[in-house]
Amino acid sequence: MRNVERIICGIATSRSASAKITAAAFPPSSIDTSRTPAAAARKQIPEEVKAARLDVLQKLLQSQQYAFDDAQIGKALPVLFEKSAREAGRIMGRTPFSQPVHVQAPAALIGTIADVKITRRTANSLHGTLV
């Protein structure tokens, strides 16, 4: 997970192996978990169970992200170009869904919006060509 330091997971029932997971992510300054009802419970969930639940949640979120990103391949999307990319001659921008997109294009496009045909996905970004 990017830019998240605290994740709160709720399980419909901690006794069920097939319990549905709900989650919310908060920056550390926005919530004090020491005063939640769960923090006051006498019987706490073991750390290894918490870690396993977090792993399930992160894998689910990643699979959903990849499915959404893959659905964009072949589409032309408006991209707001923000900055130069690490690779020479490439710039990076974001789709209306805030997905990072890398494109071979002149730096003069930074600060503008242009249509990009999405050609592939990598772990954390989309890649495409100007339309």
N, C-alpha and C positions, 0 to 999 in steps of 0.2 A: 504494500500500500504506500502511496506517495503522500508525504506531508501530513501524516496522521500519527499521532503519538499515543492516542488512547482510543480503544475500541470497546464499546459496551455490547455484549452479546446477550440476548435473552433466549432462553430455551423454553418451549411450551411446558415441558416437564423434564426434569433432569434425570428421571428414571427410564426414559424411553430412548432407545438407541436410534429410533427413527424420528425423533423430535424435530420439528421445524425450527430453523434458526432465523431469528430476526436480529438486525444489528443497526447500530448507529455509530458513526465515527465523529469524534469531537477533538478540537485542539485542547491540549492539557489545561490551558487557563480557563476554559469555559465551563468546566464541571468539576465538582468536588465529590468523588465517589465514596469518600469516607463517611458521608452522611446519607447514603442511599439505604433503602430497606435491606438490600442484599448484603451490604457491608456490616449491618447490625445482626445478621442471622448467626445463630450459634454454630450451625453446621455449614461450613464453607465448602465450595467446590474445590477439589484438589487441583493444584497448578497444572498437572499433566493433562487433566480433563479440559481445563481452560485452553491449554495450548492446542490440544487436538481439535476443539471446537473452532478455534481461531483458524487453524489450518484448513478445515472444511470450508469455513466462510471465505477465506482468501482464494481458495481454488474455485469456488462457485463464482465469486466476483470476477476472477480472471477469465473464466470460461464465458461469462456473459459479455465481458468487454471484448474478447476476441470474436465472439459471434456477431456483435454489433459492428465492430471494425470490418470484419470480413464481408458483411452485407453492404459496405460502402464501395467495395472493389468494383470497378467498371462505371461508377457514377461520376458525374461532374458536380463538384461542390464548390460553393464560394469559400475562399480561404482569405483570411486577413493575415497578411504577412507581417511578422513581428521583428525578426532579426536574422542575421547570418547564421547558417548552420555550421557545424564543425568542419564539414567537408568543403573544400574550396569550390566556389561557383554555385553553392547551394544556399537556399534560404529556407527558413522555417516559419510556418504560420499555423493558424488554427481554423478548424471548421466551425460552423454554427453550434456544433455539439462539443466544442472545445478539444477536439482531437488534434494532436500535433501532426502536421503534414510537412514533409521535406520535398523540395522541388529544385531542380536545376533551373535557376533563373537569376537575372541580374539583381544586385542589391538595390537598384533604383525602385524595385517593387515594394520594398519594406515600407509599411504604413499605408499600403493600398489593399484593395480586395480584388482578387482575380479568380476566375473559375479554373479548377484543377481536376483533371480526370485521375481518379485514384486507381493505381495499378497494383499495389501490393501492401501488405501489412508486415511490420516487424514487431518485436515484443512490445514496444512502447510508442510506436509511431506508424502513421500511414505515409506512403510515398506515392508521388504522382507526377504528371506532366501538365504544363499549362495548356489550356484549351484555346 
